[in-house]
């Protein structure tokens, strides 16, 4: 019993230390962003600002297209989320409920998609998008991010658990496959749809590599790419740099805090733990 309590205490201490190690960089970024610029390089550094100065936030919103980058990120992330869910849902429903030739091979082909990292396909993908004339175009930014094998597999896993009698009864009453999907299967799996939507939105919002490669017009940049342009312009202006980073991360942090349980469910489902 003593050993168990001792081990539990050690785990608690380790958990607290890891939590502090994770939280402190975010805390430091917020604190630095509200310091006067001279205080950010003062030695020794102060954990709490002696004077609160929000001029860095005013400056970045007035002297950079940050609002436009926000709108770009919102529009592209919402579009990616909606299309990923719709396409994954339709594909998973066909693989789960419709018997057609080559269904097993198609499912295995989708599983192979897990083995190909996105970075490995960047060059051929960029060449293809360039040939279509979609470089520096929102379609060129959105379309390559619609392939989501993990969402297809998760949906199929949940659709497989629904009794086939429900769908058969609806078909006998004259319901189409689309009606069966959206009126029966989707409501029964609404929680996983919400979880996937949140995880997909956050991933699309934070995506840096592909928007950085395919977009070169400053007005069309998304937040993760745009803040790199702001940072390079400021140089060693730490307060403005941190204010930009905090402003960029704020929406996803709020979304995660509100939908934390749903995000956890989505990650667990993706890991096959649910």
Secondary structure, 3 states (H helix, E strand, C coil): CHHHHHHHHHHHHHHHHHHHHHHHHHHHHHHHHCCCHHHHHCCCCCCCCCCCCCHHHHHHHHHCCHHHHHHHHHHHHHHHHHHHHHHHHHHHHHHHHCCCCCHHHHHHHHHHHHHCCHHHHHHHHHHHHHHCCCCCCHHHHHHHHHCCHHHHHHHHHHHHCCCHHHHHHHHHCCCCHHHHHHHHHHHHCHHHHHHHHHHHHHHHHHCCHHHHHHCCCHHHCCHHHHHHHHHHHHCCCHHHHHHHHHHHHHHHHHHHHHCHHHHHHHHHHHCCCC
